[in-house]
Amino acid sequence: MGVEQLLVPCPFPDRSHPAADQAAGYVRTVAAEVGLAGAASATVVHSIALADAAAMTYPDAELDRLRVATLWIAFLVLFDDAWSDLLVVEGDWREQVRAAHHRIHRVLDGAGTGDDPLARLLARILDDIAVTAPDWDSSRLRTEIRRYLAATVWELEMRAANRIPDLHAYLPMRRVFSTMTVQRELDYYVCRLDLPEPVRHHPCLELVDLAVADYGCLANDLYSFDSERQHGITSNAITVLQHQYGWDVPTSVAQVQRMAAAALATFQQVSDDPPRFGLPDSDELRRYLDHYEAFMSAAARWPARSARYRTER
């Protein structure tokens, strides 16, 4: 087996959970139960190794929580492909998106799913969370899913207006419409994290959260650029830099790679010595930071292996 070619630096190993196949089987079972059908759903559920992404991200999770994480990735990819990455933003697309978002808001509000398989899939995720962790408060997770929906509207409106944002607008919105903020709240459930509020909102830990989110977003942008460029999707840091500075593709790619390396360095600076930055030297914080290492390993490695991103640069 040759050396794996990663598009971003990653010093963290692949510690994948050994139960990826079981999680994949669970996704296929649930997909059939909620009525997911069609070629696009089949590709997502069967062909792009979603469970491998969850297994890399959550190597120490209990199986029932790994299954939920894999279901969430399936929902995210399917919903993004159907509504957030619309290839045609013409005609009544706004009304269609509003209707799709309304169905998801109903699920988040506990008001039912109707006959929408994606709404039923999200409801199943929330039900599984309630069954496996009845005392866990999912309100923050639901709030971040709502914020994700709102941010995707911005992304679509930019594309409809044929506008490419500058980097200062793109990165903060990218963290949200990429669901990095949803991911963070899901992490608390999957990994059984429980940080005190003063630690959770400590500015240096929030800096770590932003750096890890940027690392994941920039890695994804690097791996998805070729496919997105072919489809006219401009929500990509490489495209943003080309437009903002007039750079060519190689120059823009190199800058995105430098940005990802800088985000990694920011994480490592705090993670290597939390007390230096006023954070506690606690086992709970160490588990939080260790999880981020697994997440960054997955962000760097899964796209390099998945058929979803398999194009020649």
N, C-alpha and C positions, 0 to 999 in steps of 0.2 A: 504494500500500500504506500503510495507516494505521500510526500509532505503536503498537509492541508494548506491551501492557499486562502488566507484570510485577508479581507480588505481593510480591516482595522486591527491595531495592535491589541493583543489580549494575553496577559500573563497568567490567566486563571485556567485551570484544567477543565476538561469535560468530566463531570462526575455523575453522569446521567443516572436517573432512577432506574432500577432494573425492571420495573413493571410497566414500561411504555406500551407493550403489546396489550396488556390487560386494559389500560386506559383507552387505547385505540378501539378495542372491542366494545367498550362501554359507549363510546361516541357513536359507533355504528348502530348499536342497539337503540340508543336514544333517538338518533336521526330517523330511524324507521318508525319509532313510536310517535314522534311529533309530526311526521309526514313530510320530511325533507325529501325532495325529488328533483329530477332533472340532471342534466350533464354537469352544470356548475357545482351543484351540491355533491354529486358523486365524486367529482375531482377533489373537492375540499376534504370530504370525509374519508376518501380511500387513497388518495394519490400524493399528498404533499407532506405526509409524516407529521401531522399536528401533534400527536402524542410524543414524538421525539422532542419537539420544542418544549412541551410541558415538562418532560422528564429531565431535560437539561436545566430548565429554570428552577425546578423544585426537586432536587436530588434526594432530599431528606423528608419529603412529605409522606404522610400516611396515604394509603391507596385511595381511600374514599375522597380525600381532598385533592389528590392528583387527578382523579377523574373529573372533578368539578373544574379544575384549572384547564383541563383539555377541552371540556365542553365550552368554556368561555372563549378559548382561542378559536374553536370552530365557529361560534356565534360571531365573533369579531370579524373573522375573515369573510364569512358569508354576508354579513350586513355591510361591511365595507365595500365588497365587490358589487353588491346590489344597489347601494344607495349613496355611499360616500365617494366612490370612484366612478360616478356616472360618466360614461364616455360621451354622451350626448346631453348637453345642457341647453335644450331648446324646447319650444312649445310649453306644455303645462308641467314642466319638470318640478317647479316649486310646489305645486299642489300635490304631486305624487310624493315628494320628499316629506312634506308636512303630514300627509296621511300615514306614511310609514313611521315617522317619528311619533305620531299620536298613538299608534298601536303599541309602540315600545313604552311610551309614558303610561299608558293604561296598565301595562304589566308592572312597571315600577310602583304605581299607585295601588296595586293589588286589585285592579278593576277588571281582570279577565284578559283572555288572549285572543278571542275571536277565532277565525279560521286561518290565521297567519302562522305558518310553521316556524318562522324565526321568532315570533312572539312566544310561541309555545316552547321553543328551545330556551329562551331567556327565562321564562317562568320555571322551567325544569331546573335550571341552574340555581335560581333563588330558592326553589323548594329543596333541592339537595343541600344547599347551605344550611337552611333552617333545620333539616333533619339531622345533619352531621354536627351542627354547632348551634343547638337551640338557644343558647344564651348569648350568642354573638350578635352584636348590633350591626345590621347591614345598611344603616341609614347613610353612612358616608360613602359606601360603595354605590348605592343608588344615586346619590347626589352626583358622584363623578361620572356615572353613565349619562345622566342628564346633561352635564357639562360637555361631555363628548359629543352628544347629538348637536348641541348648540354650536360647537366649534366646527363641525362638519359643514354646517350651513355657510359659515364664513369661507371655508375652503371652496365650496361649490360656487358661491357668489363671486369670488375672485376669478374663478375659471370662466364663469358665464360672462363676466365683464372683460375677459381676455387680459387680465391684469396679473402680474407676477409681483408678489410682495417683496419688500426688502428684508434683509436678514433679521433686523430687530423686531419686525412684526412676525416673521415666519417662525422663528424658534419658539417663542412663548405659545403660539397657537399650535404648533406641531406637537408639543408635549401633550396637549389636550386632545386634539383630533386623532393622534396616534394611540390614544388610551393609556399613555404612560401613567396618568394620574389614577385611572381605574385600576391599573395593574398594581400600583402601590397599595391601594385599599384591599385588593384581593390578596395581596401578599400577607396581610395581617391575618386573614382567615386561613389560607393554605398553610402558612408556616407557624401558626399559633403565636404570632408576635403580640407583644403587649408592652409598648413603651409608655411611660408616664407622659402626660400632656406637655410638661415643660421640656422634656427631652425631644418629644416628637416635633415640637415647634421651635426648637433651638435653632438659631440662624445658621449655625455651622452644619447641623444635620439637614436642614432644608437646602443648604448649598449642595450637600452630597446628593440629595434627592434630585435636584436639578441637573447635576453633572451626570448622574447615571441615566436619567431620562434623555438627556442630549446624546449621550453615547449610544443608547439604543436607537434613537431616531436617526442619527447620522449614519450608523451602521446600516440600517434599513435603507436609507436613501442611496447609499453606495451600491448595495446589492440590487435594488429595484430600478435604478436609473435607466438602464437600457430598455427594459420593458415599458416603463412609464413614458419614456421619450417616444417610443413607437406608437403609443396610444394618445399622445398629446396631453398627458397629465403633467402639470407644471409644479405640483406640490412636492418639490424635491430641493434640498439644499444646493445641489450642483447647479440646477437650473436657476435658482435664486441668485447664486454668485455670478453665473454667466450674465444674467440680466443686469444685476446691480453694478458690476465692475467691468463688463465688457470682456471678460476672460474667455478663453477657449475651454473645451471640456477637460483636457489633461490638467490645466492649471487649477480649474475649479475642483476637480477630483482630489488633487493633492492638498488643497486648502481644507476640504471637508475631512480628509484623513488627519490633517494636523489638528483640526478642531476636535475630532474624536479622541486623539491622543492627549490633548489638553484636558478634556473632560475626565479621562481616565486618571490623569495625574492629580487632578483636583480631588477625586475620590480617594486615591491612595494616600494623599497628604493627610487627610482627616482620619481615614481608616487606620493608618499605621500607628497613630498616637492620639486617640480621642481625648484623653484628659488634657493634653496640651491646648485643646480648643474649648475647654470648659465642659466637655461631655463626660458622663460617668464611665468609669472602667467597670462595666457590668456585663454579666453573661448575656443579658437580654439584648443589649446594644450590639454585642459581638455577633449574636445570631442574626440580627438585622443586617449588619454589614457583610457577614458571610453569605447571606442570601443574595445580596447585591453582586457579589463575585460570581455566583452561579448564574444570575440573570445576565451579566455582561458576557460570560462565556457563551450562553445561549444566543445572545444578540449577535455575537461575532461568528458563531459556528453554524447555527441552524440554517440561516439563509444560504450558506456556502454548500450545504448538503441537500437542501430541499428542491424538489422539482419546480416549486413556485418561482424560484429565482434562477433557474438553470439556463443562463444565456452566456454567450461568449462575449467577453469584453474586448 
